[in-house]
Amino acid sequence: MQISCFDDLLLAACQQPQGQRLLLVFASAELPEDATPEQRADFAQGHGGALVPAMCVDQTPDEIGNFERLVQEANQFGTAWQVVFVSTLSGQGSEPPSSKTAEPVLQRMVEAIKLGTLANMIAFDTSGQAIDLV
């Protein structure tokens, strides 16, 4: 299945034989202190910067519902974000893994984002469209 938007990912997760838990890391763009004048100008235009994990959560597809609902929930925390990185974790049978099981995996995702190692994650913009960050 081609995943071009967040709701495609939710649909794919619901179709899996094992219960799924989605791991989400919301990241904000920040300008490094040593940025060049060109980088500062690009950043002012909404381009560039470094993605920094701002908040994370794990939920089942049913708990998320859809991208619009996820955004409303995320915005309640008052933390600006530009990208949400998502990965999944499979459970046993139809039961999804617990939040306790997901916690160390979620923390590894946060660390991987800090290092710029984005394998095994799909990135989505604030409108829920999949984006390529290469």
C-alpha positions, 0 to 999 in steps of 0.5 A: 500500500502506498502511504501518501497521507497520515490517514493512509497509515491509519488504514494500513495499521487497522488492516494488520493482523496484529494489533498496532500501536503508533509511536508519534514524535512531534518535531519543531524546526529551530535555527542553529545558533551558528546559522549563516545569513543565508540559512537565517533568510531561508528560515525566515521564509519557512525553509530549513532549520533543524528538526528538534523533538518537541513532544511524543505520544503512543496511541492505537489507531482507534485512539487517534481516529484521524489526523484532524483529531490528532492535530487538535489533541497535539495543539492542546499542549501549546507546542508548535510543531512542523513535522510528526514522525511515525512508526508502528509497533505490533502486538500479539494477536489482535492486542496492541502492545502496551504503552509501557512496551512502547516507551523505550521504542519511542525514546529510541525514536526521539534519539534517532531524530536528534541524530538525523537517523530517520529510517523506519519512520514516516514523516508527515507535515502539519496537513497530514501529507507524507514528506521526504526529508532527504 
